[in-house]
Amino acid sequence: MIRRPPRSTLDRSSAASDVYKRQALALLASARTWAYMEGRSHGVPEDVQAVLPAVVAHRLRGASEFSGDGRALAERLLTQVDIFG
């Protein structure tokens, strides 16, 4: 359901890497919970998409060309990333 992290996150210090791992685990747990609430025993990429804004919005900060909040930025990112790659 969740691909490996972007290369830039792998090159960080071990403390940052640990933070990334905890965030990925929280996202995965949330997606699994969403799938369960939808009546499935397995997760699909759409589950990650469904919970991503709520899970990461507080972590996202827009660049100068983006004036929205973290949730709006997460929604925008979802429209730009091919989940099936």
Helices and strands as residue ranges (DSSP letters): H 7-10, H 14-37, H 45-56, G 57-59, H 70-80
